[in-house]
Amino acid sequence: MMRNDGKKKKLLTFVFSLLLIGLYFVIFRFSADDAESSSNLSMRVSEHVVRLYHRLSCRPENGEIISAAAAAAEGVIRKLAHFTEYMALGFLSPHMGYVGGQARQMLPACSGAAFSLSGSG
């Protein structure tokens, strides 16, 4: 029984390590984009979100209204993207080498959230 738990912890640590490395790559990739490319991407995502909202609320699609709403929502959506990246980083980080310490998860998660809200991203 004890041996099985050790294998399970090693497997979980390996999986979380791969997820963390993938997240590092995603953050690095998005950070490497120039301002124009990053703005275009966030605007496209904002337009998709606004279109989805209009479809779900059964409102007619009007290109001008969607563009204006997407422009207004872009800042919020960009902040939420940063928040999500760094929150995921905060939750995955404690699992490097140790799986199961729930009290240890809160500090990295809080620091990741604080960094994402600071506007440094």
C-alpha positions as CSV (number, residue, x, y, z in Angstrom):
1,M,0.0,0.0,0.0
2,M,2.8,2.4,0.9
3,R,4.6,1.6,-2.3
4,N,1.5,2.4,-4.4
5,D,1.2,5.9,-2.8
6,G,4.8,6.7,-3.6
7,K,4.3,5.8,-7.3
8,K,1.1,7.8,-7.4
9,K,2.8,10.9,-5.9
10,K,5.7,10.5,-8.4
11,L,3.2,10.2,-11.3
12,L,1.2,13.3,-10.1
13,T,4.4,15.3,-9.7
14,F,5.5,14.3,-13.2
15,V,2.1,15.3,-14.7
16,F,2.0,18.6,-12.8
17,S,5.6,19.3,-13.9
18,L,4.6,18.8,-17.6
19,L,1.6,21.1,-17.1
20,L,3.8,23.7,-15.5
21,I,6.4,23.6,-18.2
22,G,3.7,23.9,-20.8
23,L,2.3,26.9,-18.9
24,Y,5.8,28.5,-18.8
25,F,5.9,28.1,-22.6
26,V,2.5,29.7,-23.1
27,I,3.3,32.7,-20.8
28,F,6.7,33.1,-22.6
29,R,5.1,32.9,-26.0
30,F,2.4,35.5,-25.2
31,S,5.0,37.8,-23.6
32,A,7.1,37.6,-26.7
33,D,4.4,39.1,-28.9
34,D,4.7,42.7,-29.9
35,A,2.1,45.2,-28.7
36,E,0.2,45.3,-32.0
37,S,0.0,41.5,-32.3
38,S,-1.1,41.1,-28.7
39,S,-3.7,43.8,-29.1
40,N,-5.0,42.1,-32.3
41,L,-5.3,38.8,-30.5
42,S,-7.1,40.2,-27.5
43,M,-9.5,42.1,-29.8
44,R,-10.3,38.9,-31.8
45,V,-11.0,37.1,-28.5
46,S,-13.1,40.0,-27.3
47,E,-15.1,39.9,-30.5
48,H,-15.7,36.1,-30.1
49,V,-16.8,36.6,-26.5
50,V,-19.2,39.4,-27.4
51,R,-20.6,37.4,-30.4
52,L,-21.1,34.4,-28.1
53,Y,-22.9,36.6,-25.6
54,H,-25.2,38.0,-28.3
55,R,-26.0,34.5,-29.5
56,L,-26.7,33.2,-26.0
57,S,-28.9,36.1,-25.2
58,C,-30.8,35.8,-28.6
59,R,-29.9,39.3,-29.7
60,P,-29.4,40.2,-33.3
61,E,-25.8,40.5,-34.5
62,N,-24.9,44.0,-35.5
63,G,-21.2,44.5,-36.6
64,E,-20.9,48.0,-35.3
65,I,-22.4,47.1,-31.9
66,I,-20.2,44.0,-31.6
67,S,-17.1,46.0,-32.5
68,A,-17.9,48.7,-30.0
69,A,-18.7,46.2,-27.2
70,A,-15.5,44.2,-28.0
71,A,-13.4,47.4,-27.8
72,A,-15.0,48.2,-24.4
73,A,-14.5,44.6,-23.1
74,E,-10.9,44.2,-24.4
75,G,-9.3,45.5,-21.2
76,V,-11.3,43.3,-18.9
77,I,-10.8,40.2,-21.1
78,R,-7.0,41.0,-21.2
79,K,-6.9,41.3,-17.4
80,L,-8.9,38.0,-17.0
81,A,-6.4,36.3,-19.3
82,H,-3.4,37.5,-17.2
83,F,-5.2,36.5,-14.0
84,T,-6.0,33.0,-15.3
85,E,-2.4,32.4,-16.5
86,Y,-0.9,33.4,-13.2
87,M,-3.5,31.7,-11.1
88,A,-2.8,28.5,-12.9
89,L,0.9,29.0,-12.4
90,G,0.2,29.6,-8.7
91,F,-1.8,26.4,-8.4
92,L,0.6,24.2,-10.3
93,S,3.8,25.5,-8.6
94,P,3.4,23.9,-5.2
95,H,3.2,20.5,-6.8
96,M,6.8,20.5,-8.0
97,G,8.3,17.8,-5.8
98,Y,5.4,17.4,-3.4
99,V,1.8,16.6,-4.0
100,G,-0.9,17.0,-1.4
101,G,0.0,20.0,0.8
102,Q,-3.1,22.1,0.4
103,A,-2.0,24.8,2.8
104,R,1.1,25.3,0.6
105,Q,-1.1,26.1,-2.4
106,M,-2.5,29.3,-1.1
107,L,0.7,31.5,-1.0
108,P,1.8,30.9,-4.7
109,A,-1.8,31.2,-5.9
110,C,-2.3,34.5,-4.1
111,S,1.1,35.8,-5.3
112,G,0.2,34.8,-8.9
113,A,-3.2,36.5,-8.6
114,A,-1.6,39.7,-7.2
115,F,1.0,39.8,-9.9
116,S,-1.7,39.4,-12.6
117,L,-3.8,42.2,-11.2
118,S,-0.8,44.6,-10.8
119,G,-0.7,45.3,-14.6
120,S,2.8,44.0,-15.1
121,G,1.7,41.5,-17.8
